[in-house]
Amino acid sequence: MEDQLRKRVIRVLQAWYRENARQLPWRDTRDPYAIWVSEVMLQQTRVEAVIPYFQFWLEQFPTLEDLANADEDLVLKTWEGLGYYSRARNLHKAARILRDQYGGQLPRDPGTLQSLPGIGRYTAGAVASIAFGIPAPILDGNLRRVFSRFFNITDPIQTPHTERLLWEIASQLLPDTEPGVFNQALMELGALVCTPANPSCEICPLAGDCQANMLGSQNSLPVRKEKRSLPHYQVAAAVIEYQGRVLIAKRPSKGLLGGMWEFPGGKQEENESLPETLRREILEELSLEISVGKNLGNYQHAYTHYRVTLHAFQCRQLSEDLQLNYHTAAAWVPEEELDNYPMGKLDRLVADRLREDRLSF
């Protein structure tokens, strides 16, 4: 990369950032812990959605030690609704490692940061550069888009070759002075100006040097491989009621929605009715025989790699000896106390339906 171009990009972008940066709560602190939390929350989540969660999180866990000492259910409950719950579990695990092995302090070295649960190369670079001023490159969706357009990269960005090239660009551009400001400036440019659709090239501070802008190719970049259609699963959930209480169970700590509480059930198999699905799943998971009653609603949600329609049914247990064959815990909970248990989006919708039905009587 031409040195004159590099210096111009750094100078122009840092000046633009100082004039145009949004006022965000994590930009008002130099606390590495708070910066780390914000970067984890911002992974695959819009800024507007993160702001209230970030503020609530720091009310619940003001320090790294508070987080390390917290119960996992409280951590997951505080995160509930933000999605991708492995982020919360990894924050909690990493906080305990930092408490026990690093004196409760985040290390400055990006390589050491990457050794912690849930911290990859991007998050390590962001924390090191923003919190400690260490020249560490970052690469996220915004930067992939900015670099692809600025350098007119026409290869699909999901390939290993293009990924290595983009990291090279991020490393070469990075200044030794105020690397955190520069990294944030690139992210801000992608969020506010070099947007996925209809970028605002007319106000972009880098427009004069942007190859895509000069070629008119900005709306066709970055190039992505064609997406496969997402599979769609039908899932049944059992609301097993007894004397004003309902049965919920805690998922294993690893995997999707790990550590969250749910109404037990599972995926419908071929040539199987939804009541048959429930009877099979509850017998497999909890060794309970049940009868399946009325439908309590159908709920839809899209995950990263598939979509789900969850069908909830009122159920009654026919046998007594509950066993945990899959879940790590189970509890009979009064409907009005379901809010105290961390749940994924679909199970929370079912719990809300139960509360609404109770209040309507």
Order of alpha helices (4+ residues) and beta strands (2+ residues): alpha-alpha-alpha-alpha-alpha-alpha-alpha-alpha-alpha-alpha-alpha-alpha-beta-beta-beta-beta-alpha-beta-beta-beta-alpha
